[in-house]
Amino acid sequence: MRPAHVALAVLVTAVWGVNFTVIEVGLGHFPPLLFSALRFLVAALPAVFFVGRPTVAWKWILSVGAALGVAKFGLLFVGMSAGMPAGLSSLVLQIQAVFTAAVAFAVLGERPSRVRLAGMLVALAGIGVAAVDEGASGPLGAFALVVAAAACWGVSNVLTRRAAPPDALNFMVWVSTVPVLPLLALSLLVEGQDRDRAALAALDWQGAGTVVYVAWVTTVFGFGAWGWLLRRHPASTVAPFSLLVPVFGMSSAALFLGEDVTPLRWCAAALLVGGVAVASLSPGSRTPAALLTPTR
């Protein structure tokens, strides 16, 4: 890769990592389900009018939109709102690589190699260490919601692999149209119209900025740049950069939110990122959708 392309790959992973801190700030302005709905609404409009017609069948757009948009992001935002730290969330979500492999085995019959299985076990050990760390300082229920979000992400990764979209940006913009109404309906049902109305009435520049960042910067720019890199370089060259996401996620949360990074959390990070790297990039494993579908 040219130095400029390396810099772009690092920039994209930094954008996705910092995104968890931005979400934490945004949750101070919006209820979580409403915030998630706004994220997809702003990501879809007006971009949907400029990316062209969908390049895959609508059944894939609808299914990925439900698994990724409604389930994964809904659970993530609710989990973070319930007390899951931003930095830890960026780390725990990486367990999606294990869920992706498990779903691919069950649905597609993709049998992982022994090396890949070993990597998944190491990653699971990292999740265990992270759970112990969070259990000593925060709500385990919120932790479980983020793990569930990672599981839904694994499902969406396999669906995305089946869809095989030729244009990642086009696909993500159309996928973003799907969760808006379901998330709004869930927000009205669970969070209540009074709370939603109050949040929108109190909208300020900081709140609007968080929506713009999670929608246009992480989705439109992030997926567009990532897809551009994948069209010019082998996926096995681009994919490893996504392992930087939790590094930037934990660092930005510590820097801007004052989150503590305990020794146990560093241990969890080493096990989880190392295990994911072994599981996803080991010889003989197919270039993973787990890494090619970015965190944010």
N, C-alpha and C positions, 0 to 999 in steps of 0.2 A: 504494500500500500504506500502511496505517496504520503509525505509528511502532512500535507493539507488534509488528506482523507483520514489519516490517523487522528488528527486534531478534531475533525468533524465527528468521528465516532466517539471520542472522549467527551466532546461537548454534548452530544445527544445523551450519553449515559449520565452526565452531570445534570442535565435538564431533568431527566427522569428521577434521579436520586433526590434532587432538591424539591421535586414535586411533592414528596411526602411532608416536608416542612410546610409547603404552601397549603396543602390540604388541611394540616393541623390549624393553620391560621384561619382558613376558610370556614372550618367547623365552628369557629367562634362567632361567625356571622350567620350561618345557615344551619337548619336541621340537616342531618346527614343525607337522608333520601332526597330531599329537595336540592341539596348541593350537587348530588350525583346527577339528578335530572337536568339541572342547569348546565352542568359540565357537558353532557351529551347534546343538549339543545344548541349551545354555542359552538360546539365542535362541528355539528352538522350544518348549521346555518351561518353564513351563506355558502360554505364550501361545497355543499351538495350540488349547487348550480354550476360549479366550475370544474368538477372532476370527471364529468361525463357520466354515461349510463353505467350501471353495475356490470362488472366483468365476470361475475359468477352468478349462479342461479339464486333466486330469492330464498329458497329453502335454507341455503347456507348462511345468507345474511341474517335471516330471522333467527336461526338456531344459535349462531355465534352471538348475535345481539342479546339474546336471552341469557345465555350462559356467561358471557363476558360482561355485558353492560348491566343487566338487571341483577344477576346473582353475584358475580365476582365483585364488582364495584359497589353494589349495594351493601354487601356484607363487610367489605373493607371499610367503607365510610362509617357504617354503624359501629363496627369494632373500634375504630379510632375514636369515634365520638364517645364510646363507652369507657375509654381510658387506655387503649393500646397506644404506646408511644410511637411517634412517627419513625424514628430511627429503627426501632425493633420491627415495626411493620415492614419497612423496606427489606429487612433481612429475612423475616419469616416467610414472606411471599415467595422467596426463592425455592421453597419446598415444592412449588408447583412443578418443578422438573421431575420429582419423584411421582407425583400424581399423574403427570403426563405419560410417563413410562408405564404406569400401572393401567391407565385407561387404554393406552395404545396396545398393551398386551391383551387386555380383555376384549377390546373391540376389533382391533386390526390384526391380532395374532402376532405382534412384533415381540419376539422373545429376546429379552436383554441378555448380554453377555455376562460372564461371571465378574468381569472387571466393573461393568456398569452396575451390577447388583451390589457390589462392594461399595461403590461410590454412593449409591442410594442409602445404604445402611449408615454410612458415615454422615450423610446429610440428615437422616432421621435422628442420629445421635445429637447432632447440632440443635435440632428442634427440641429434643428432650432437655438439653442444657439451657436453652432459651426459656423453656417453660418453667424450669426450676428458678431461673433468675427472675422471671416475671411473677411467679407465684409468691416470691418473697417480697415483692414491692408493688404489685399491681393486680388488677382483676383478671383471673384466669378465664372468665367468660369472654372478655374482650379478646384475649389471646386466641381462644377457640374459634371465634368468629373470623379472625384473620386467617387461621389455618383452613377454615371452611372456604374462605374466599380463594385461597390457593388451590383447593381441590376443584372449585368451579373453573378456575383458570386452566387447570389441566384438561378438563373436559373441552373447553373452548379451543385449546391448542390442537387437540386431536380433530375437532370439527374443522378448524382452519386448515389443517394438513389435508383433510379430505376435500375441502373446497379448492385448495391450491390456487389462490388468487394471483393473477399475473401482475397486479398493481396493488401494492400494500396500502398506499394512501387512499386510492379509490375505494378499496374494500373497507378500510377503517371508517371513512366518512359515511359510507352507506350503512355500515353496522351501527354507527352512532345515531342514526335516525330511529332505530328500533327501541332502545330503552326509555326514551323520553316519556311517552305516555304511561307505560307501566310504572315507572319510578314516581311520576307525579301522582298517579292514582294511589300507590302505596304510601306516599308522603301524606296525602290528604287523609287516608284511612288510619295511619299509624301516628303521624305527628300532628295532624289536625290542621284545619284551614286557618284557625286563628294564629297558630304558631308560624305557619308559612306566610301568611299575610303580614304579620309583624316583622318577619325577617326581610321580606321584600320592601316593606315601607321604610325600614331602617338602613337600606342599602347605601353604602358609602364607597369612596374610591378604593379603599383597601379590599372590601368585600368583592367589588366588581373586578378588581385586579386579580384576585385569586381565581375567579371563574375564567377570566381570559387566559391566565397562565395554564391552568389544568386543561383547558379546551384547545386553545390555538397553539401554545408553545409546546406542550407535551404531546398533543395528539396530531395536529396538522403539521407543525414543523418536525416533531420527533419522528413520526411514522414516515413522513415524506423523505427526510434525510436518511433514515435507516433503509428504506426501500431503495433510495438512490444508490447507497453504498452496496446493497446486496445485488443490484443489477450490474455493478462494475467489478465486484470481487467475489471470490468463492465464499459461500456461506460459512465454511469452517474458518475463514479468516476474519470475518466480521463478527460472528457469534460470540467469541470469548470476551469482547468488549463489554457485553451486557453484565458480566460479573462485577463490573465496577459500580453498578447501580447501588447496591447496599453500602458500598464504601462511601459514596457521595451522600447517600441517604442518612447514614449514621453520623457522618461528619457534619453535615449541614444542620441536623437536629441538635447536635451538641453545641454547635457554634451559635445558632440563631434562637434556639428554644431552651438552651441550657440543660438539655437532657444528659444525664450521667451515662457514661459507657463503662459499665462495671467489668472487672476481670472475667466474670462468667459470661458476659455478653460478648467480649472479645473472643473467648473460647468458642462460644456458639457460632460466631461469625466465621472463625477459621474452619470449624468442622463443616458448617453448612455450605459455605462457598467452595471449600475444597472438595467436598463430596459431590456437589453439583457439577463442578468442573470435571471430575473423574467420570461421573455418570454420563455427562452430555458430550464430552469430547474424547472419550476413550476410543482407541482403534476398533473398528468394526461396528461402532454404533452409528446409526444414521444421523446426519446433521439435524439437531433437535429443534422441533418446533418450540420446545420449552424455552430455548434461548432466542429463537427467531421472533417470537411474539413478545415484544418488549413489555416491561413492567408497567409503564405508564403511557 
